[in-house]
Each structure stands twice: as structure tokens, then as C-alpha cells.
């Protein structure tokens, strides 16, 4: 297992992170999985033994049950050097203040998460989604308080637009508050929209990048094929609709390329898809989840897989996103003055 610095921080995290969205299977999250405590403990030990040092969860997953299970597994005593990331922002009740990033909500939810996790401190606290109704000053002041109280070590954002990230960083700098050290984003071979703004921002601003659902909800695992789009027992059959697929023909073309490379290398399509992501600019770690030991073992093996330039070029060719404005104009008239952050998007077009 390799370890990378999380953005500009001094914290090193494993290139694969264990995701826990399948833990518990309560309510809406039953569509994703229903891993019970004994199995969750076995899977967690498997990941830790493989060198994973970050476990990712959220207060929203199975209405807090996933956090409780993580707390029970780690037993109030961190195994080795295991880090915990959790999140807040999503609705967790019917009350008017049961969602968002207000000072009231964040501090209350942080304290609840600490109790469920049976720990004194959250290593990385993510804002799970943008909240356009709460002033950024209020959110960042609350997070600053939690860090200075020793309840949170690092802060991050998730599912933000580019301007959301940049405005947050600007307010942090202006008010001398804690600064986001990382984003957690959706980014896959099938969904490369992050290359327009989020990856260039990460390069330019020194943010780490954790990737959620790096196999597109299993669509890039190799078990979905043109002639069997929805095999029995998968989350899509159960009604889970993330991520949306706008061009199915493009998806199957990508899957064909993945399977072709995988078969030639004697590995799984999932490992190829994960290895491609680990070679992208600013990517720190991939959040891998699953419902079985076989799934985790297969994904963990991706940490050792290095793709050749020819293989990467082949995958890029079938998945490269279109150049939207102003990027097509920049490619035409500014290619002689593009910087490192610009290259997170433009590099493939300049080489193509």
C-alpha cells in the first residue's frame, strides 16, 4: 500500500480508503447493502491488514448506524494508525435545524458522531454537500471552533462546485480560519466532469482529492456488460440511481476497453478502473466499498497495479470529456501559456 500526503497537510493517507456506506443497511441505505457487525469487523480487519489507514463514514449512513459500527469495531482504541473521516450537512431529522452547516447543526452533529464513533477526535470532517442558505463565515467559524477544541483535526468539503470551493478557501484566508485540506468528489472513467474545475482547483490550491464511488456504483467493475446491464443482486436493481448515466453507448465502450485491458493483464476490470484513477492529477485516495470479502480483496489489489502509457491512452481515448467553453477556446488560443492546473484537463487534448 502506498501513502500520499493529503493536500498541503502533513497527513499521509493510504491510496485506498475503506468506505462504510454498506454498513447497517438501514432505511434508504438498504439499497446499497446490509453488512452486519460481524462481517463489517472482518472486512475492516482485512483492509487494515492490507495497509488501509483511513475509514470513511458519515452521520447520514443508515441513520448513524454505520458510525456506531465503526466505533464498535475500533472499540474506542484506534487500531494501529487508523484514521476516521466522517461527514455532516445532510438531513438527519424532521426539525428545521436538522440539516445544513449552521453553527448549531455542525457542533451538535459533530458531538453526536464522536459518541457513535467512540472517539475523542474526528481526523477528517467533511461538509457532505453545499449549503447555500448558511453564510460561509458561520460554517467556517464553527469548524474552526471544533478544531481548536480538539474535536476535529482536518476539514474538507464534498460535492461542491468549483466556485463553492474557491469562495470557501478565500473566506478562510481572509478570516484566518481553518482551511479545507481536501475534497471528496465523484470521479470515474465514465464521469470525468471533475476535470473541468475540481481537479485544476485541487492542483492549484493544494487540496487532496478523495474519490467516492470510483467504480460508478459497480458499473465499471466488469460485472455489468452490454448484454447484462443489471445482474441480480446489484444496487441498481434495488433502485439506487447514483451515478446517473447519460450515454449508455459510451459507458459500454468504456467497459469494453476496461475488460480488454483487464483480460490481457490477468486482472479484473475494477482493478484497471481504480489504477487509472490513482494515476490522475491530485488524486490522493479512492474510497472503496463493498458487501463481500471478495469485492474488497479485488479492489485492494488495485493498489499494486500500474498501467502502461498505452493502456492509459486507450482508456483516455474512449472516455475523454468534450471540451466545453471556455476550454475549447483556451486549447485553441492559450495552449502556449497553460499552467500545471490547466493540464489536469488539457493534457490529454494536447497529447491527442
N, C-alpha and C positions, 0 to 999 in steps of 0.2 A: 504494500500500500504506500502510495506517495502522499506527501502532506504539502499544502500550499498556504502561503500567508493569506489571510482574509483581508483583501484590500490593502490599505496602508497600515493596518494594525499590525501588532507583533504576534497575533494569534495564528497558530497553524492548525488547519483542519484537514482531515483526510479527503482525498479526491472523491470518495463516495460517502454519502451521509445516509443514515438509516431513517427512512420515513415511517410514520406510525399511523397514517390515515386509515389503515385496515384494522387497527386495534379496536376491539369492542363491538363494532357493528351495531351501534345503537341509532335508532331513528333513520334519517336520510342516509347515513353512512353505512347502513346495512347493504346498500347497493355496491359499495366498494369492497367490503369484506367483513368478516366477523371473527377475527383471530382472538381466541380466548387467552387468559392469562398464562397458562402453562405453555402454550405454543408461542406466545409473544416472548416469554422468558427464553425459550430455546432459540428463537430466531435472533433475539438481541445478543445472546452469548455467541452465536455464530458470527454475527457481524463484528462484535468486539474482538473475537479471536482472530478475525481476518484483518484487523488493524483499523477498523472504523472508530473514530473518536468523537463523532458528533451524532446525536439523536435529535431528530426534528419532530415536533408535535405542535399542537395548537389547542387553545381553550375550547375551540368550536368542535373539534373532532369527537364524535359520539357524545356530545354534550358534556365534555370534560372527562369522560371515561378513559380516553386514550392517555391523558396526562396522569390520571390515577394509576393506570397500569405501568406507565414508565416509572412513576415514583415507587410503586411496589417492587418492580424488578430491580431497580438500583438500590432499593432498601434504605434510602436516606444516607447512603455512603457511596459516593461515586466510585464505580469500578475503574480502577486504574486512573486514566486521564480522560474519562468520558465527559464530553461537553453536552449541554442541553440547550436547544433552541425551542422557543415556543412563540405564540402569536396572540394578538388581541386586535379587535376592531369589529369583527362580525357580531351579528345579533345573537345574544345568549339568553334572552328572556323577552317577556312581553311589555316590560316597562319602558317609559320614554327615554331612560338613560341606559338601557341595556345594549347599546351598540355605540360605535363611534370611537373617537380618540380624545374625548374631553378629559380633563384632569381627573374628574370624578370617576369616569369609566376605566381609564387606564390604571390608575392606582388601585382601584377595587379589584379589577381583573388580575393584575399582577399578584396581589396578595392571595387571591384565590388559587392562582396557578402554583404559587410557591407551596401552598398547603397540599394541593393534589400531588405535586411532584416530590414532596417530602424533602425539600432542599431549602437552603438559605438564599441561594442566588441563581438567577437565570443567566446563562452565559451569553446568549444572543436573543434579544427581544424584538420580534418583527411586528411592524404595523401591517396587518394582514391585507389591508385594502385602503385605498384613498378615502378620505372623509373631507368632502368639500364644504361641509357645514361648520366645521370647527376650525378656528384660526390656527395656523401652523405654530404661532407663538405659544399658544396654550399647550398643544401637543408636545412640543419640544421642551417646554419648561417642565412639564410633568415627567418626561423621560429623563431629563437632567436631574430632577429630584430623585428618581428611582436609582440612577447610577450613583449619585452622591450618598444615598442611604445604603449602598452596598447590596441592593436587591437585584440589580441588573449590571452586567459587565459591558456589553456592547449592544448597540441598537441598529436595526435595519428596517428596510421597507420591502413591501411585496405588492406586486400588481399595480405599481404606479406607472403613469405615463412619464415621458421624458421631462416635460415641464414641471410635473409634480416633484420629481427627484431634484431637479436643479433649483427650484424655489425653496425646497426644504433645506438643501445644502447652503443656499445663500442666507436664509434666516438663521441657521445655526452659526454661520460665520459672523454675521452681523451682531447677533446677541450673545456670542461666545457660549453657545450651548453645546451639548453633546452632538456629535455628527454621525450620520449614518455611515457605517463601515461596509455595508453590503446590501445588495438587493437579492430577493428571491423571486425568480421570474419563470414564466413558461417559455421554453426554447427547445425546439427539436428540429430534426431534419425536415419534418413536414411543416413546422410553424417557425419560420425564421424572421418574423416581424421585429424581433428584438434587435436585429442588426441595423435597423434604421436609426434608432435613437438610444436604446438602453445599453447596448454594448459599447458604442462610442462614448457614452457618458461614463461608463464604468472604467474604460481605459483612461479617459481624460481626467476624471476626478478621483481615481484610485479607489474605486469601490470593488469589493468582492462580488462574485456572482454565484449564487446557488440556484440550481435549476430544478424546478418541481415538475413532476410527471415527464421525465426525459424520454420516455418511450411512448408518449402521446396516449396515455391510458391503456397501454398494451398494443396499440395499433402497429407499432414498429418492432414488436417482439418477434415477429416471424410466425406467430400462430394465426394471424389474420392474413388471408390470401385473396386473390381476386375471386376465386371460386368458393370461398368460405369466409365471408366477411364477418360473421357473428357466430363463432363457435360456442357451443353450450358452456354455461358456467362463467362467462365473462361479464365484466361490469357493464358493458354496453347493452348486452341482452337484458340486464337487470334495470336498465333505464338511466344509467349515468351518461351524461351527454358531453362531458368535457374530455378533450377539446372539440370544438366544432370543426367539421371537415367541409370545406367549401368546394373542393375539387377532388372528387374521388379518383378520377383517372390519374391525376398527378400523384395521389397517395400510393396507388398500386404500382406506379412506375418507380417510385422511391423504394417501396417494399421489394420489388423485383431486383433492384440494384443491391439492396442490403443482403438479400438471400443469396444472390450470385457471389458476392464477396465472401459472405459467411461460409458458403459451401466450399469455396476454393481454399479458405483458411482453416477449415475444420472447426469452426466456432459457431455460435448462434448469431442470428440477425440482431438480437438485442445487444449482444456484446459489441457488434460493429457500430450500431447506432450510438451507444454510450461512448465508445472510443472516439468517434467523430466529434462529439460534444466536448470531450476533455481536451481536444486539440484546438478549440476555438478561443479567440482572444478574450481575456479577462475571466474566463470560466474557472471557478475555484473548486466547486464540488457539485456532484449530482445527487439529488435526493431519490434514493431507490426504495421502493416499497414492494409489497407482495403479500401473498396469502399462504405461501408454502416455502419449505426449505429449498426445494428445487429452484424456485424463482430467485431467491436470494443468492444461492450459490452461483447460479448462472450470471447474475448481474455483477456479483463481486469479482468474477473472473475478468470483467472488462477493465479493471484497474491495471492489468498487466498487458493489455492488447495495444499495440502501436500500429496504426495504419500507415501504409506507404503513401507517397505523394500521388501515385497513380490511382490508388483506391480513394483517397480524399477527393481528387479531381473528378473521379467518376461520380461520387456522391454529390459533389457540388453541382455538377452539370445537370442532374435531374431534379435538384431541389432549390436552386438559387432563386431568391425572390426577385420580382420585377423592380426595376429602378423607378421609384416614384419621384415626382418633383419635390424638392429641388435637386435630387441626387443625379438624375439623368443629365441635368444641365451642368452640375459640377463635374461629372465624368467627362463631358464634352469640352468644358472651358477652364476647369481648375485642376486638371489631373497633374499639372506640374507643381502644384503647391498644396497637395494633400498631406495632412499630418498623420501621426500614428493612430489617433482616434478615428479619423476618416477611413482608415484602411480596414477597420472592423467590418465595414460594408463594402468598400470599393475594391479591396484587394483581389477578390475573385473576378471582377469585371476587367481589371487591368491585366490580369494574367490570361483571361479567356480569349 
